[in-house]
């Protein structure tokens, strides 16, 4: 339903709740702006309208309460588009004020936004044009959740799959009806179920500015693809909706959530509360700058025209200001309460641990508010525990139930698998859940999000195929992306037809994934790694909304053997609670067990090479944690030479070969019904390979 051309009568309205709220007596609009001296609300009939059908000037005597501007409009229908204009002083250098009555602003609390009239580059080149801003939409649709609620899966059982909503189905090979959308993702749920993951972690889906790229990048036909440029923190991204012009943002997102939950899959949102799309002093005013620049951003204390930038994106959100803390918490609780999401991953979360002057805080209010929120009590909360200015808090992020992207785990595993020597003690620590980072401060293995690759950096296949980045396609002269991927190309840079090198790369990919799923902590798999997807050496495809970044679904058939390996590897992890521990190893027998919870080995049983600076191999045995679980014995040989390893001899235990990364499919990983008994007391483990045995306390069938 769209608005008629009015004019509508107005009433004083209320300051709470913020945003546009459809109520029995009309639509109440409210925004925060402490230093504004005047406010106008502009109403548009629909997405295509060039001019507002009504401009409502607010009277501060009736439409202002404390720091809020508000107005109630009876009979205004849902579907109405709107913007704000705020009048006030312009004194960026002394006070940080940037009011400009010409600029139409997006409501920070908008439940849906439309960007069809927004042209960022034109704004920056030519200045403000009439009615050229993004617009918010009044929403009031009913929704039948059919009894849905956020999932409550125990954290230790979590297996995360990081994916990009657009890129997951945008490739022509996806075969979905609505590629690149929330609805398109629904059609791929059977694939996710078969893979065995428990949660999808979605790259930013809050409304972001796709045009937030350097000018030369935009002129090359590229755009902000990853989405780390948010401006609508309550609105699903319109670019992932089929009919955003109709205000279907929430319905389409909820349909996806409900469908995933019915399949037993949770949803974690990658959220960006460290900066916004407004950039620094040379960036556009879209929302916060126009309502309360000095409140929402960290500014230099001497020259407030200068933005403190701990994010590499031009600005830093002043997350620990009471109002901004409230705004962030309000948004998070909204996505749980109204949209049923299961958790959040916080981009550059350490930036949120800084005060208004950029100093790290021992107890940042916003982080503790998130940790202690009743509404978020069952939600997964994950920190990328560093920022772009050098604050690195892996292992020391404020709070206790926060999980962390474990960059130490990623780097250790990459170095070990490529063949770096003398890493055996550290690898044992990483396999054990990184007790060096988490045990002393009363946290658990489940605080560690283990990953080998993520959206940022090489894909798994590129990690074993390239030793340097190849980013010229980004049109940033190769300056972007890390130079420290800790990769090994197995002898040739990039694509090759050398069968021996291709075989070694496949084995290395299996080694990395095997370590990931054999480690204590929470594993995270990058979408497409199970299909050996390549970005041809681009380790920063943030602006590549094209086939370079999209999932090519023809790989499901071409790389079917690798896909089978990953599915079976996840199934192996799931049938072993000993790989999903919620407490660190003690080295002592667990209750009711005869074996220590973990035993470490080298080529000889009980003799790990802790002190050998050239060692590249390790073995360990895990005792079962429940009556029906098999024992697990793992041998990791990253040496360039094959080695003979002793196998444990235990009364009434028969060992069966479950995994051998040196073998080709289908012998590289075997379901229990297909496993072959290993009767020898020693086993030759090939170079750069991993062996997994399952021990059963029952006779052969």
C-alpha positions in Angstrom: 0.0 0.0 0.0 1.4 3.4 -0.9 0.5 6.8 0.4 -1.9 9.2 -1.3 -0.6 12.7 -1.9 -1.9 14.1 1.3 -1.5 16.4 3.0 -1.8 14.5 6.2 -2.6 16.1 9.5 0.1 15.9 12.2 0.1 15.6 16.0 3.0 16.1 18.5 4.0 12.4 18.7 6.3 10.7 21.2 10.0 10.4 21.6 9.9 6.7 22.1 10.4 4.3 20.4 12.9 5.7 17.8 12.3 5.2 14.1 9.0 4.9 12.4 6.4 3.0 14.4 3.0 2.0 13.0 0.6 2.3 16.0 -3.2 2.4 16.4 -3.4 6.2 16.2 -1.0 6.6 13.2 2.7 6.4 12.4 5.0 7.9 15.0 8.4 9.2 13.8 11.2 9.9 16.2 15.0 10.6 15.8 17.8 11.6 18.1 19.6 14.9 17.4 20.9 16.8 20.4 22.2 20.0 18.8 19.7 20.4 15.9 17.7 23.6 15.9 15.1 22.5 13.4 13.8 19.4 11.7 11.8 18.5 8.6 10.2 15.1 7.7 9.8 14.5 4.0 7.2 12.0 2.8 7.3 10.2 -0.6 4.5 8.1 -2.0 6.9 5.4 -3.3 10.3 4.4 -4.5 10.1 6.1 -7.9 8.8 9.5 -6.8 11.2 12.3 -7.5 9.5 14.8 -5.1 8.0 14.4 -1.7 4.3 14.8 -1.5 4.5 16.4 1.9 7.2 18.2 3.9 6.4 18.5 7.6 8.3 21.1 9.6 8.5 20.2 13.2 7.9 22.8 15.9 10.5 22.4 18.7 7.9 23.6 21.3 5.6 20.5 20.5 7.8 18.1 18.5 10.9 18.0 20.6 11.5 16.2 23.9 15.0 16.4 25.4 17.2 15.3 22.5 14.5 13.7 20.3 12.4 15.1 17.5 9.1 13.4 16.9 5.8 13.7 15.1 2.7 11.5 14.8 0.9 11.3 11.5 -2.6 9.7 11.6 -3.8 7.6 8.7 -0.4 7.5 7.0 -0.2 4.1 5.3 2.7 1.6 5.4 4.8 1.7 2.3 5.4 5.5 2.6 9.0 6.4 2.0 10.6 9.2 4.1 13.8 11.1 4.9 14.8 13.7 7.5 16.4 17.1 7.2 18.1 18.6 10.2 19.0 22.3 10.7 21.7 23.3 13.1 25.2 24.8 13.4 28.0 23.9 11.2 31.2 23.9 13.2 33.1 20.7 12.5 36.6 21.8 13.8 35.6 23.1 17.2 32.4 21.3 18.1 32.2 18.5 15.5 28.8 19.7 14.3 28.1 19.1 10.6 24.4 20.1 10.2 23.3 20.9 6.6 19.6 21.6 6.0 20.0 20.7 2.3 20.8 17.0 2.9 18.1 14.4 3.4 19.1 11.8 6.0 18.2 8.2 6.5 16.6 7.4 9.8 19.2 5.4 11.8 16.4 3.2 13.1 14.8 2.5 9.7 13.4 -1.0 9.3 13.8 -0.9 5.5 15.8 1.4 3.2 15.7 2.1 -0.5 18.7 3.3 -2.5 17.4 3.9 -6.0 17.9 7.7 -5.8 21.4 7.4 -4.2 24.5 8.3 -6.3 27.5 8.5 -4.0 30.0 9.5 -6.6 27.8 12.3 -8.0 27.3 13.6 -4.4 31.1 13.7 -3.9 31.8 15.2 -7.3 28.9 17.7 -7.7 27.6 18.2 -4.1 24.2 17.8 -2.7 21.3 17.5 -5.3 17.6 17.8 -4.5 16.2 14.5 -3.1 19.3 12.5 -3.9 19.5 10.5 -0.7 18.7 6.9 0.3 15.2 6.7 1.8 13.6 4.8 4.6 10.3 2.9 4.3 7.4 2.7 6.8 6.8 -1.0 7.5 3.9 -2.7 9.4 3.4 -6.1 7.7 2.2 -9.1 9.8 4.3 -12.2 9.6 3.5 -15.8 10.5 6.6 -17.3 12.1 4.8 -20.7 12.4 6.2 -21.2 15.8 9.8 -20.5 14.8 12.4 -19.3 17.3 16.1 -18.9 17.4 17.9 -22.3 17.7 19.6 -23.3 20.9 22.3 -25.7 19.7 25.0 -26.3 22.3 28.0 -24.2 21.4 30.5 -27.1 21.4 28.4 -28.8 18.6 28.6 -25.7 16.4 30.1 -26.0 12.8 30.1 -22.6 11.0 29.9 -22.1 7.3 30.9 -18.5 6.2 29.0 -17.4 3.1 28.1 -14.4 1.1 24.4 -14.2 0.4 24.8 -12.6 -3.0 27.8 -14.7 -4.2 26.4 -18.0 -3.0 23.7 -18.1 -5.7 24.5 -15.3 -8.2 26.5 -17.5 -10.6 24.4 -18.7 -13.6 25.2 -22.3 -12.7 23.3 -21.9 -9.4 20.0 -22.7 -11.1 17.9 -20.8 -8.5 14.9 -18.8 -9.3 16.1 -15.6 -7.6 19.9 -15.6 -7.7 21.9 -13.5 -5.3 19.0 -13.0 -2.8 17.7 -14.3 0.5 15.1 -16.3 -1.4 17.8 -17.8 -3.6 19.7 -19.0 -0.5 16.6 -20.9 0.5 16.8 -23.1 -2.6 20.3 -24.2 -1.6 19.3 -25.4 1.9 19.4 -29.1 0.9 23.1 -28.6 -0.1 23.8 -27.1 3.3 22.0 -29.9 5.1 24.0 -32.6 3.1 27.2 -30.8 4.0 26.5 -31.2 7.7 27.2 -27.7 9.0 25.1 -26.3 11.8 25.2 -22.5 11.2 25.7 -20.2 8.3 27.6 -17.0 9.0 26.4 -14.4 6.6 28.7 -11.6 5.4 27.1 -8.3 6.1 23.4 -8.2 5.3 22.5 -5.0 7.0 21.9 -2.3 4.4 25.3 -1.2 3.1 26.5 1.2 0.4 27.6 -0.8 -2.6 29.0 2.5 -4.1 31.5 2.9 -1.2 34.6 2.3 -3.3 37.5 4.5 -4.5 36.6 6.4 -7.7 39.0 4.4 -9.9 37.4 1.1 -8.6 33.9 2.3 -9.4 35.0 3.5 -12.9 36.3 0.0 -13.5 32.8 -1.4 -13.1 33.4 -2.7 -9.5 31.5 -2.1 -6.3 31.6 -2.8 -2.6 30.8 -6.5 -2.7 31.5 -7.8 0.8 29.3 -5.2 2.4 31.5 -3.8 5.2 30.0 -0.3 4.6 26.8 -0.3 6.7 24.4 2.6 7.1 21.0 0.9 7.8 21.6 -1.2 10.9 17.9 -2.3 11.2 17.3 -3.0 7.5 18.1 -6.1 5.5 20.2 -5.1 2.5 17.8 -4.2 -0.4 20.2 -5.7 -2.9 19.5 -9.1 -1.5 15.7 -8.7 -1.9 13.6 -9.6 -4.9 11.2 -6.7 -4.5 12.7 -4.1 -2.2 10.8 -1.3 -3.9 7.7 -2.9 -2.3 9.3 -2.9 1.2 9.6 -6.7 1.4 13.0 -6.6 3.1 11.8 -8.1 6.4 9.5 -10.6 4.9 12.1 -12.0 2.5 14.8 -12.2 5.2 12.4 -13.8 7.7 11.4 -16.4 5.0 15.1 -17.3 4.8 15.5 -17.5 8.5 12.4 -19.7 9.0 13.5 -22.1 6.2 17.0 -22.4 7.6 15.6 -23.1 11.1 13.2 -25.7 9.8 16.3 -27.5 8.3 18.1 -27.2 11.7 20.5 -24.6 10.6 21.2 -21.4 12.6 22.0 -17.9 11.3 24.9 -15.8 12.5 25.2 -12.3 11.1 28.5 -10.6 10.4 27.9 -7.1 11.7 29.8 -3.9 11.3 29.6 -1.6 14.4 33.1 -0.3 14.2 32.5 2.2 11.4 29.9 3.3 8.9 29.6 4.1 5.1 30.0 7.9 5.8 33.8 7.6 5.8 35.9 10.5 7.0 35.8 14.3 6.5 35.7 13.8 2.7 32.9 11.2 2.8 29.2 11.9 2.3 26.7 12.7 4.9 24.0 10.1 4.8 22.8 9.6 8.4 24.8 9.9 11.6 26.9 12.9 10.5 23.7 14.8 10.0 22.0 13.9 13.2 24.8 13.9 15.7 28.3 13.7 14.2 30.0 14.6 17.5 28.0 11.9 19.3 28.3 9.0 16.9 32.0 9.2 15.8 35.4 9.3 17.5 36.8 12.8 16.7 40.2 14.3 17.3 40.1 16.2 20.6 42.0 19.2 19.2 40.5 19.4 15.7 37.1 17.7 15.7 37.0 18.0 11.9 39.4 15.1 11.9 38.0 11.6 12.3 39.9 9.1 14.4 40.3 6.0 12.1 41.1 2.7 13.8 39.2 0.7 11.1 41.0 1.8 7.8 37.6 3.0 6.5 37.8 6.7 7.4 35.9 6.8 10.7 35.4 4.9 13.9 32.0 4.6 15.6 32.0 6.0 19.1 30.6 2.8 20.4 31.0 3.5 24.1 29.0 6.7 24.2 25.8 5.9 26.1 23.5 6.7 23.2 25.6 4.8 20.7 25.9 1.8 23.1 22.1 1.9 23.3 21.7 2.1 19.6 24.0 -0.9 19.0 22.3 -3.0 21.7 18.8 -2.0 20.4 19.8 -3.1 16.9 21.2 -6.5 18.0 18.2 -7.2 20.2 15.9 -6.3 17.3 17.6 -8.9 15.0 17.2 -11.6 17.7 13.7 -10.6 18.9 12.1 -9.6 15.6 14.2 -11.5 13.0 15.1 -14.6 15.0 18.8 -14.7 14.2 21.0 -16.9 16.3 24.1 -14.8 16.8 26.6 -12.2 15.6 30.2 -12.0 14.4 31.6 -8.5 15.1 33.9 -7.1 12.4 37.0 -5.4 13.8 35.5 -5.8 17.2 38.5 -4.3 19.1 37.6 -0.9 17.7 34.5 -1.2 19.9 36.8 -1.5 22.9 38.1 2.1 22.5 36.8 5.2 24.2 36.0 8.5 22.4 39.7 9.4 22.2 40.7 6.0 20.8 42.2 4.6 24.0 41.6 0.9 24.7 39.2 0.4 27.7 39.6 -2.3 30.3 35.8 -2.7 30.5 34.1 -1.3 27.5 30.5 -0.7 28.3 29.2 -1.7 24.9 30.9 -5.1 25.0 29.7 -5.9 28.5 26.1 -4.7 27.6 26.2 -7.2 24.8 27.6 -10.0 26.9 25.0 -9.4 29.7 21.9 -8.7 27.7 19.0 -11.0 28.6 17.7 -10.9 25.0 21.1 -12.0 23.7 21.9 -14.5 26.5 21.5 -17.5 24.2 23.0 -15.9 21.1 26.4 -16.7 19.8 28.7 -13.6 20.0 31.9 -13.8 18.1 34.6 -11.1 18.0 37.2 -10.4 15.3 39.4 -9.5 18.2 41.6 -6.9 16.5 41.3 -3.6 14.6 43.2 -1.9 11.8 45.3 0.2 14.1 47.2 -2.6 15.8 45.0 -3.4 18.8 45.2 -7.2 18.9 43.1 -8.9 21.6 43.0 -12.6 20.6 42.9 -14.4 23.9 42.2 -11.2 25.9 39.0 -9.7 24.4 36.9 -8.1 27.2 34.3 -10.5 28.5 34.0 -14.2 29.1 31.4 -15.7 26.8 32.7 -13.9 23.7 34.1 -16.4 21.1 37.0 -15.1 19.0 38.3 -15.6 15.5 41.5 -17.3 16.4 44.1 -15.8 14.1 46.8 -17.6 16.0 45.2 -20.9 15.1 45.0 -20.0 11.4 48.6 -18.9 11.2 50.0 -21.9 13.1 48.1 -24.4 11.0 49.2 -22.8 7.8 52.8 -22.7 8.8 52.8 -26.3 10.0 51.1 -27.7 6.9 53.4 -25.9 4.5 56.3 -27.6 6.3 57.7 -25.1 8.8 59.8 -27.1 11.4 59.7 -27.1 15.2 56.0 -26.3 15.6 54.9 -29.5 17.2 54.3 -28.1 20.7 52.3 -25.2 19.3 50.3 -27.4 17.1 49.4 -29.6 20.0 48.2 -26.5 21.8 46.1 -25.4 18.9 44.6 -28.9 18.5 43.7 -28.7 22.2 41.6 -25.6 21.9 44.4 -23.0 22.4 44.6 -23.4 26.1 47.5 -20.8 26.1 45.0 -18.2 25.1 41.9 -19.1 27.0 42.5 -21.4 30.0 44.1 -19.1 32.4 41.2 -16.6 32.3 38.5 -19.1 32.9 37.4 -19.5 29.3 36.9 -22.7 27.3 37.9 -24.3 24.1 34.6 -23.1 22.7 35.9 -19.5 22.9 38.1 -20.3 20.0 36.7 -20.0 16.4 39.2 -22.1 14.5 39.6 -21.4 10.8 42.1 -21.9 8.0 40.5 -19.5 5.5 37.8 -16.9 5.5 36.4 -14.3 3.1 39.4 -12.1 3.7 42.5 -13.7 2.1 43.2 -16.7 -0.1 40.6 -19.4 -0.6 41.8 -22.9 0.5 42.8 -23.9 -3.1 44.6 -20.6 -3.6 46.4 -21.1 -0.2 48.0 -24.3 -1.7 48.5 -22.8 -5.2 49.9 -19.3 -4.7 52.7 -17.7 -2.6 51.9 -14.1 -3.4 48.7 -12.2 -4.0 47.5 -11.3 -7.5 45.2 -8.4 -6.9 45.6 -6.1 -9.9 42.0 -6.8 -10.9 41.0 -4.7 -7.9 42.4 -1.5 -9.6 44.3 -0.5 -6.5 47.7 -1.1 -8.0 48.3 -4.2 -6.0 48.5 -2.2 -2.7 45.5 -3.9 -1.1 45.4 -7.3 0.6 47.8 -8.8 3.0 51.4 -9.8 2.0 51.5 -12.5 4.7 49.2 -15.4 3.8 51.7 -18.0 5.0 50.9 -20.1 1.9 52.9 -22.6 -0.2 52.2 -23.1 -3.9 53.7 -26.7 -3.9 56.3 -25.7 -6.4 54.6 -23.7 -9.1 52.8 -20.4 -8.8 49.1 -20.6 -9.9 47.5 -22.9 -12.3 49.4 -25.9 -13.6 48.8 -29.2 -15.5 51.6 -31.0 -13.6 49.7 -34.0 -12.2 52.2 -34.4 -9.3 51.7 -30.8 -8.1 47.9 -31.0 -8.5 47.9 -34.2 -6.4 50.1 -32.6 -3.7 47.8 -29.5 -3.6 44.8 -31.7 -3.1 46.5 -33.6 -0.3 47.5 -30.3 1.4 43.9 -29.0 1.2 42.7 -32.2 2.8 45.4 -31.9 5.5 44.3 -28.4 6.4 40.7 -29.3 6.6 41.4 -32.5 8.5 43.3 -30.5 11.2 40.4 -28.0 11.3 37.8 -30.6 12.1 40.1 -32.6 14.4 40.7 -29.6 16.7 39.0 -28.6 19.9 37.1 -25.4 19.5 34.5 -24.3 16.9 35.4 -25.0 13.3 34.5 -22.4 10.6 34.6 -23.4 6.9 34.7 -20.8 4.1 31.9 -21.4 1.5 33.4 -23.0 -1.6 36.4 -24.5 0.0 34.7 -27.8 0.0 34.6 -27.4 -3.8 38.2 -26.1 -4.1 37.0 -22.7 -5.4 39.7 -20.4 -6.7 40.0 -16.6 -6.9 43.1 -17.0 -9.0 45.3 -15.6 -6.3 43.2 -12.6 -5.4 43.4 -12.4 -1.6 41.2 -9.3 -1.2 38.1 -9.8 -3.5 36.1 -7.2 -1.6 35.0 -5.4 -4.8 34.6 -8.3 -7.1 30.9 -8.9 -7.5 31.4 -11.3 -10.4 32.4 -14.8 -11.2 35.8 -14.4 -9.4 33.9 -14.4 -6.1 30.7 -16.3 -6.9 30.2 -20.0 -6.2 30.4 -21.9 -9.4 27.9 -24.7 -8.9 29.4 -26.8 -11.7 32.2 -27.6 -9.2 29.7 -29.8 -7.3 30.1 -32.3 -10.1 33.7 -31.6 -11.1 35.0 -31.6 -7.5 32.6 -34.2 -6.2 35.4 -36.2 -4.6 36.5 -33.3 -2.5 32.9 -32.5 -1.6 32.4 -36.1 -0.4 35.6 -35.8 1.7 34.4 -32.7 3.5 31.0 -34.2 4.1 32.5 -37.3 5.5 35.0 -35.3 7.6 32.2 -33.3 9.2 30.3 -36.6 9.9 33.4 -38.0 11.6 33.6 -34.9 13.8 29.9 -35.2 14.7 30.2 -38.9 15.8 33.1 -38.0 18.2 32.0 -35.9 21.2 35.7 -36.1 22.2 36.3 -33.6 19.4 33.7 -31.3 20.8 34.8 -30.8 24.4 33.6 -27.9 26.5 36.6 -28.2 28.8 40.3 -28.3 28.3 42.3 -31.6 28.5 43.5 -32.5 31.9 45.8 -35.4 30.9 43.8 -37.6 33.4 41.1 -40.2 32.9 37.7 -38.8 32.5 35.0 -40.1 34.8 34.3 -43.8 34.1 37.1 -44.1 31.6 40.3 -46.1 31.8 42.4 -43.9 29.5 43.6 -40.3 29.9 41.5 -37.9 28.0 44.5 -37.3 25.6 47.8 -39.1 25.0 50.5 -37.5 22.9 52.9 -39.4 20.7 55.7 -39.1 18.2 56.8 -41.9 15.9 57.0 -43.8 19.2 54.0 -44.1 21.5 54.1 -41.6 24.4 57.2 -39.9 23.1 56.1 -36.7 21.3 58.9 -34.6 19.8 58.4 -31.5 22.0 62.0 -30.5 22.0 63.1 -31.4 18.4 63.5 -28.1 16.4 63.2 -30.1 13.1 60.1 -32.1 14.1 57.1 -32.0 11.8 55.0 -34.9 13.0 52.6 -35.6 15.9 50.2 -38.2 17.1 47.5 -38.3 19.7 44.8 -40.6 21.1 41.5 -39.3 22.4 39.5 -41.3 24.9 35.8 -41.5 24.3 33.6 -39.2 26.4 30.4 -41.4 26.3 29.5 -45.0 26.2 28.9 -45.4 22.5 31.8 -43.4 21.2 34.9 -45.0 19.6 38.4 -44.2 20.5 40.2 -41.9 18.1 43.9 -42.1 17.1 45.4 -39.4 14.9 48.8 -39.3 13.2 49.9 -36.1 11.5 53.1 -36.3 9.4 54.0 -33.0 7.7 57.5 -34.1 7.0 58.7 -34.4 3.4 59.5 -38.1 4.1 57.3 -41.0 5.0 57.6 -42.2 8.6 56.7 -45.4 10.5 54.5 -44.8 13.6 53.7 -47.1 16.4 50.0 -47.8 17.0 48.4 -48.2 20.5 47.8 -51.7 21.7 44.8 -51.7 24.0 42.9 -54.7 25.4 39.7 -55.6 23.4 40.2 -52.6 21.0 40.4 -53.1 17.3 41.6 -50.2 15.1 39.9 -49.3 11.9 41.3 -46.9 9.2 38.9 -44.0 8.9 41.0 -41.4 7.0 44.2 -41.2 5.1 44.8 -38.0 3.1 47.5 -39.7 1.0 44.9 -41.9 -0.6 42.7 -41.0 -3.5 38.9 -41.1 -3.3 37.1 -43.1 -2.2 39.8 -44.5 0.0 40.8 -41.2 1.5 37.9 -41.2 4.0 35.7 -44.2 4.9 32.4 -44.4 6.8 32.5 -46.9 9.7 30.7 -49.6 7.7 33.4 -49.5 5.0 36.5 -49.3 7.2 39.2 -51.9 7.1 40.7 -53.3 10.4 44.4 -52.4 11.0 46.0 -55.3 12.7 49.7 -54.3 12.6 51.3 -52.6 15.5 53.0 -50.1 13.2 51.9 -48.1 10.3 53.7 -46.3 7.5 52.4 -42.8 7.1 53.2 -41.1 3.9 54.8 -37.7 3.6 52.6 -34.7 4.1 49.6 -36.7 5.1 47.2 -37.4 8.0 45.9 -40.8 9.3 42.9 -41.2 11.5 42.0 -44.5 13.2 38.8 -45.4 15.1 39.1 -47.9 17.9 36.1 -50.1 18.8 35.6 -52.0 22.0 33.6 -54.7 20.3 34.5 -57.8 18.2 34.3 -57.9 14.4 30.9 -58.4 13.0 
